[in-house]
Amino acid sequence: MKIKDYWYTISIIFLVILGYNFPDTFSSFLGIKLNTFIKPVLQIIMLGMGATMTVQDFVEIFKSPKKVFIGLLAQFTIMPILGFLLSRSFDFPPEVAAGVVLIGCSPSGLASNVMALMAKANVALSITITSMATLMAPVMTPLLMKILGGELIEINFLNMFWDMSQLVLIPIILGLLLNKLFPEFVKRIIKVLPVFSMLGIAYIILVVTASGAASLRTVGLVLILVVFIHNTFGYLLGYFSAKLFRLAEIDARAIAIEVGMQNGGLASALANEMGKIATVGLAPAIFGPLMNVTGSMIANYWSKNEPKVES
């Protein structure tokens, strides 16, 4: 492993340190609260995701529906239940604990597809699960939060569904239409989209950290430990759930990464829409950079171990 391979993760950690130590500087600028821009930033990221989606992204549904079903089942059971158990196992304020549940109830993100490629996993399966989980999130995330996090904070299913639709569903649909109506324009901007996504996620993490610096000083180290347990057990249980159903090694690797890596940017944006970015948004903000470190390590290890071809 070379340090240059982790430049983005190192940059994110640096931004977290900045946000933590200089919260006033990175919470507002010229009297404008910087969390105001989290929603449009994430919407542009999701629009970009929609613009790059093709029929090929969903091909695994028709080729191997069993694999996709197992991956989605693992995604929307393992991480939410882990989040629920961890939130009750530590003495967090209710809203901070709700953030642990929220990141567990969120779908996987685009970073998982990159890690799947590095890990010599089934990339097509990874992309399909990410796409399907993201499209299902406006229903599944509010439903799971209502069931698992409703005792911690008030959850209005319809309000959260609408927030999720604005953050995810509508931008993705607009992106699909953009690709359909203006394919040449999409081809020109497609190289810029990943860069914008990386900068956008970095911005969200910086602002969330700054906004929640006071709460982090109270629960910081314990919350980092909880997020680490959540993340690593997600990989482990995702992998072994795939093996339990006798899936091939490349499929098990893909599902492990899909389950362990969550869309921290989306969860942070949702916390912001709830008006609780400084508390509910903390666990998602920590989860993002931490999963990139652990995900890179796992992917690097698997990249050196060819998956066995199983008949």
KELUM-483636 format. One record per residue (C-alpha): residue number from 1; residue in three letters; x, y, z. Coordinates in pm, whole numbers, plus 50000, padded with zeros to 5 digits. Each point is the difference from the previous one (the first is absolute). Example, Ala and Ser with C-alpha at 12.3 -4.5 7.8 and 13.67 -1.06 7.14 Angstrom:
(node 1,ALA,(51230,49550,50780))
(node 2,SER,(50137,50344,49934))
***
This chain:
(node 1,MET,(50000,50000,50000))
(node 2,LYS,(50132,50340,49899))
(node 3,ILE,(49911,50327,50169))
(node 4,LYS,(49904,50154,49664))
(node 5,ASP,(49725,49737,49970))
(node 6,TYR,(49838,50154,50308))
(node 7,TRP,(50038,50368,49917))
(node 8,TYR,(49623,50060,50000))
(node 9,THR,(49949,49823,50333))
(node 10,ILE,(50293,50191,50152))
(node 11,SER,(49851,50325,49867))
(node 12,ILE,(49663,49915,50159))
(node 13,ILE,(50165,49927,50336))
(node 14,PHE,(50181,50335,49976))
(node 15,LEU,(49667,50176,49933))
(node 16,VAL,(49842,49823,50299))
(node 17,ILE,(50284,50131,50220))
(node 18,LEU,(49949,50351,49859))
(node 19,GLY,(49624,49990,50055))
(node 20,TYR,(50043,49866,50353))
(node 21,ASN,(50257,50261,50104))
(node 22,PHE,(49853,50302,49818))
(node 23,PRO,(49624,49945,50013))
(node 24,ASP,(49900,50366,49967))
(node 25,THR,(50213,50045,49688))
(node 26,PHE,(49842,49706,49818))
(node 27,SER,(49643,50032,50127))
(node 28,SER,(49922,50331,49832))
(node 29,PHE,(50151,50249,49758))
(node 30,LEU,(49899,50367,49977))
(node 31,GLY,(49698,49922,50214))
(node 32,ILE,(49885,49714,49776))
(node 33,LYS,(49971,49659,50164))
(node 34,LEU,(50208,49760,49788))
(node 35,ASN,(49766,49708,50068))
(node 36,THR,(49751,50185,49775))
(node 37,PHE,(50193,49868,49700))
(node 38,ILE,(50006,49634,50106))
(node 39,LYS,(49667,49921,49833))
(node 40,PRO,(50082,50146,49654))
(node 41,VAL,(50349,49847,50008))
(node 42,LEU,(49859,49652,50065))
(node 43,GLN,(49726,50052,49740))
(node 44,ILE,(50262,50076,49736))
(node 45,ILE,(50193,49687,50103))
(node 46,MET,(49683,49790,49968))
(node 47,LEU,(49913,50165,49668))
(node 48,GLY,(50346,49900,49880))
(node 49,MET,(49937,49644,50114))
(node 50,GLY,(49674,49995,49804))
(node 51,ALA,(50168,50147,49691))
(node 52,THR,(50255,49718,49996))
(node 53,MET,(49750,49718,50062))
(node 54,THR,(49931,49761,49714))
(node 55,VAL,(49798,49684,49948))
(node 56,GLN,(50328,49814,50060))
(node 57,ASP,(49990,50116,50364))
(node 58,PHE,(49694,49782,50055))
(node 59,VAL,(50101,49702,49786))
(node 60,GLU,(50080,49783,50304))
(node 61,ILE,(49633,50015,50105))
(node 62,PHE,(49911,49797,49694))
(node 63,LYS,(50317,49790,49984))
(node 64,SER,(50027,49910,50369))
(node 65,PRO,(49693,50115,50196))
(node 66,LYS,(50097,49779,50296))
(node 67,LYS,(50331,50184,50049))
(node 68,VAL,(49836,50341,49980))
(node 69,PHE,(49723,49898,50241))
(node 70,ILE,(50251,49865,50254))
(node 71,GLY,(50209,50316,49970))
(node 72,LEU,(49702,50231,50051))
(node 73,LEU,(49866,49786,50284))
(node 74,ALA,(50340,50016,50173))
(node 75,GLN,(50022,50376,49933))
(node 76,PHE,(49667,50081,50160))
(node 77,THR,(50020,49758,50294))
(node 78,ILE,(50361,49965,50120))
(node 79,MET,(50099,50367,50022))
(node 80,PRO,(49668,50130,50141))
(node 81,ILE,(49993,49729,50270))
(node 82,LEU,(50367,50057,50084))
(node 83,GLY,(49931,50373,50026))
(node 84,PHE,(49703,49935,50227))
(node 85,LEU,(50199,49770,50231))
(node 86,LEU,(50301,50232,50018))
(node 87,SER,(49785,50306,50069))
(node 88,ARG,(49854,49821,50303))
(node 89,SER,(50332,49860,50122))
(node 90,PHE,(50166,50336,50068))
(node 91,ASP,(49887,50297,50205))
(node 92,PHE,(49953,50251,49718))
(node 93,PRO,(49757,50292,50001))
(node 94,PRO,(49686,49889,49810))
(node 95,GLU,(50068,50210,49688))
(node 96,VAL,(50362,49879,49971))
(node 97,ALA,(49878,49641,50042))
(node 98,ALA,(49741,50063,49729))
(node 99,GLY,(50286,50092,49766))
(node 100,VAL,(50153,49654,50053))
(node 101,VAL,(49666,49845,49900))
(node 102,LEU,(49967,50239,49704))
(node 103,ILE,(50332,49908,49841))
(node 104,GLY,(49902,49635,50036))
(node 105,CYS,(49667,50062,49826))
(node 106,SER,(50163,50181,49706))
(node 107,PRO,(50087,49836,49666))
(node 108,SER,(50351,49933,49877))
(node 109,GLY,(50181,50268,49802))
(node 110,LEU,(50209,50030,49685))
(node 111,ALA,(50323,49944,50196))
(node 112,SER,(49901,49635,50040))
(node 113,ASN,(50016,49949,49623))
(node 114,VAL,(50357,50129,49989))
(node 115,MET,(50101,49773,50290))
(node 116,ALA,(49831,49702,49831))
(node 117,LEU,(50212,50060,49691))
(node 118,MET,(50318,50018,50210))
(node 119,ALA,(49900,49686,50194))
(node 120,LYS,(49950,49790,49685))
(node 121,ALA,(49637,49956,50100))
(node 122,ASN,(49693,49976,49776))
(node 123,VAL,(49985,50365,49891))
(node 124,ALA,(49678,49957,49799))
(node 125,LEU,(49828,49861,50311))
(node 126,SER,(50140,50284,50213))
(node 127,ILE,(49870,50266,49759))
(node 128,THR,(49656,49837,49978))
(node 129,ILE,(49964,49975,50379))
(node 130,THR,(50112,50363,50044))
(node 131,SER,(49755,50121,49735))
(node 132,MET,(49707,49796,50132))
(node 133,ALA,(50070,50083,50367))
(node 134,THR,(50019,50371,49916))
(node 135,LEU,(49668,49990,49813))
(node 136,MET,(49840,49805,50287))
(node 137,ALA,(50138,50235,50266))
(node 138,PRO,(49717,50260,49995))
(node 139,VAL,(49768,49727,50130))
(node 140,MET,(50235,49769,50191))
(node 141,THR,(50198,50262,50195))
(node 142,PRO,(49697,50181,50153))
(node 143,LEU,(49828,49665,50069))
(node 144,LEU,(50304,49853,50177))
(node 145,MET,(50064,50325,50189))
(node 146,LYS,(49638,50005,50117))
(node 147,ILE,(50030,49641,50128))
(node 148,LEU,(50354,50008,50142))
(node 149,GLY,(50059,50367,50084))
(node 150,GLY,(49652,50124,50082))
(node 151,GLU,(50062,49979,50375))
(node 152,LEU,(50308,50221,49973))
(node 153,ILE,(49861,50284,49790))
(node 154,GLU,(49665,50079,49843))
(node 155,ILE,(49980,49851,49651))
(node 156,ASN,(49730,50113,49758))
(node 157,PHE,(50000,49740,49722))
(node 158,LEU,(49840,50222,49735))
(node 159,ASN,(50226,50296,50075))
(node 160,MET,(50312,49783,49986))
(node 161,PHE,(49873,49829,49683))
(node 162,TRP,(49962,50342,49838))
(node 163,ASP,(50344,50112,50121))
(node 164,MET,(50154,49681,49860))
(node 165,SER,(49812,50042,49672))
(node 166,GLN,(50137,50353,49963))
(node 167,LEU,(50352,49887,50087))
(node 168,VAL,(50008,49677,49800))
(node 169,LEU,(49706,49902,49782))
(node 170,ILE,(49924,50326,49818))
(node 171,PRO,(50367,50082,49921))
(node 172,ILE,(50062,49645,49870))
(node 173,ILE,(49690,50015,49778))
(node 174,LEU,(50111,50341,49869))
(node 175,GLY,(50346,49854,49936))
(node 176,LEU,(49851,49711,49803))
(node 177,LEU,(49794,50246,49793))
(node 178,LEU,(50307,50218,49946))
(node 179,ASN,(50192,49701,49867))
(node 180,LYS,(49708,49904,49775))
(node 181,LEU,(49934,50347,49858))
(node 182,PHE,(50352,50145,49993))
(node 183,PRO,(50245,49705,49971))
(node 184,GLU,(50276,50210,49843))
(node 185,PHE,(49988,50251,50284))
(node 186,VAL,(50018,49717,50255))
(node 187,LYS,(50305,49854,49821))
(node 188,ARG,(50176,50335,50034))
(node 189,ILE,(49935,50040,50373))
(node 190,ILE,(50034,49635,50103))
(node 191,LYS,(50371,50036,50082))
(node 192,VAL,(49929,50291,50233))
(node 193,LEU,(49724,49825,50197))
(node 194,PRO,(50225,49769,50210))
(node 195,VAL,(50219,50297,50095))
(node 196,PHE,(49695,50205,50101))
(node 197,SER,(49869,49703,50200))
(node 198,MET,(50327,49969,50191))
(node 199,LEU,(50014,50374,50071))
(node 200,GLY,(49632,50002,50094))
(node 201,ILE,(50035,49718,50252))
(node 202,ALA,(50311,50170,50143))
(node 203,TYR,(49799,50323,50041))
(node 204,ILE,(49713,49819,50173))
(node 205,ILE,(50233,49823,50245))
(node 206,LEU,(50183,50326,50081))
(node 207,VAL,(49678,50192,50069))
(node 208,VAL,(49840,49719,50203))
(node 209,THR,(50315,49963,50213))
(node 210,ALA,(50014,50374,50064))
(node 211,SER,(49629,50017,50081))
(node 212,GLY,(50023,49711,50245))
(node 213,ALA,(50339,50079,50154))
(node 214,ALA,(49851,50065,50345))
(node 215,SER,(49822,49663,50007))
(node 216,LEU,(50309,49827,49861))
(node 217,ARG,(50208,50125,50292))
(node 218,THR,(49761,49815,50231))
(node 219,VAL,(49956,49671,49813))
(node 220,GLY,(50276,50011,49736))
(node 221,LEU,(50227,49705,50086))
(node 222,VAL,(49717,49768,50099))
(node 223,LEU,(49804,50092,49686))
(node 224,ILE,(50304,49927,49783))
(node 225,LEU,(50026,49656,50166))
(node 226,VAL,(49629,49933,49940))
(node 227,VAL,(50024,50106,49636))
(node 228,PHE,(50306,49777,49955))
(node 229,ILE,(49814,49699,50147))
(node 230,HIS,(49697,50077,49783))
(node 231,ASN,(50210,50025,49685))
(node 232,THR,(50223,49695,50053))
(node 233,PHE,(49718,49772,50117))
(node 234,GLY,(49810,50110,49690))
(node 235,TYR,(50280,49862,49783))
(node 236,LEU,(50022,49677,50200))
(node 237,LEU,(49628,49927,50021))
(node 238,GLY,(49946,50102,49639))
(node 239,TYR,(50271,49759,49887))
(node 240,PHE,(49881,49708,50210))
(node 241,SER,(49634,50055,49910))
(node 242,ALA,(50099,49961,49634))
(node 243,LYS,(50198,49686,50082))
(node 244,LEU,(49703,49868,50198))
(node 245,PHE,(49801,50004,49677))
(node 246,ARG,(50291,49832,49820))
(node 247,LEU,(50085,50294,49775))
(node 248,ALA,(50334,50008,49819))
(node 249,GLU,(50300,50180,50153))
(node 250,ILE,(49978,50296,49759))
(node 251,ASP,(49633,50045,50093))
(node 252,ALA,(50072,49971,50374))
(node 253,ARG,(50268,50269,49969))
(node 254,ALA,(49759,50232,49818))
(node 255,ILE,(49724,49951,50258))
(node 256,ALA,(50244,50046,50290))
(node 257,ILE,(50110,50335,49859))
(node 258,GLU,(49643,50107,49917))
(node 259,VAL,(49881,49924,50353))
(node 260,GLY,(50300,50147,50183))
(node 261,MET,(50019,50326,49803))
(node 262,GLN,(49710,50244,50039))
(node 263,ASN,(49909,50330,49837))
(node 264,GLY,(50118,50232,50275))
(node 265,GLY,(49941,50310,49789))
(node 266,LEU,(49635,49911,49952))
(node 267,ALA,(49952,49925,50370))
(node 268,SER,(50164,50332,50093))
(node 269,ALA,(49779,50189,49756))
(node 270,LEU,(49692,49829,50143))
(node 271,ALA,(50107,50097,50353))
(node 272,ASN,(50038,50356,49873))
(node 273,GLU,(49647,49994,49856))
(node 274,MET,(49877,49885,50341))
(node 275,GLY,(50169,50304,50157))
(node 276,LYS,(50227,49775,50207))
(node 277,ILE,(50330,50016,49814))
(node 278,ALA,(50200,50067,50320))
(node 279,THR,(49879,49678,50167))
(node 280,VAL,(49833,49752,49764))
(node 281,GLY,(50256,50094,49734))
(node 282,LEU,(50306,49903,50208))
(node 283,ALA,(50008,49622,49946))
(node 284,PRO,(49956,50034,49621))
(node 285,ALA,(50279,50261,49988))
(node 286,ILE,(50239,49764,50182))
(node 287,PHE,(49887,49695,49804))
(node 288,GLY,(50097,50151,49662))
(node 289,PRO,(50376,50048,50047))
(node 290,LEU,(50034,49694,50224))
(node 291,MET,(49839,49763,49747))
(node 292,ASN,(50236,50129,49731))
(node 293,VAL,(50296,49898,50216))
(node 294,THR,(49864,49655,50088))
(node 295,GLY,(49859,49945,49652))
(node 296,SER,(50333,50084,49838))
(node 297,MET,(50180,49756,50229))
(node 298,ILE,(49756,49716,49929))
(node 299,ALA,(50003,50070,49627))
(node 300,ASN,(50380,50011,49999))
(node 301,TYR,(50016,49663,50181))
(node 302,TRP,(49751,49836,49765))
(node 303,SER,(50174,50148,49695))
(node 304,LYS,(50301,49783,50086))
(node 305,ASN,(49783,49688,50036))
(node 306,GLU,(49830,49880,49684))
(node 307,PRO,(49644,49877,50073))
(node 308,LYS,(49956,49629,49946))
(node 309,VAL,(49792,49906,49700))
(node 310,GLU,(49710,49800,50139))
(node 311,SER,(49782,49782,49783))
***
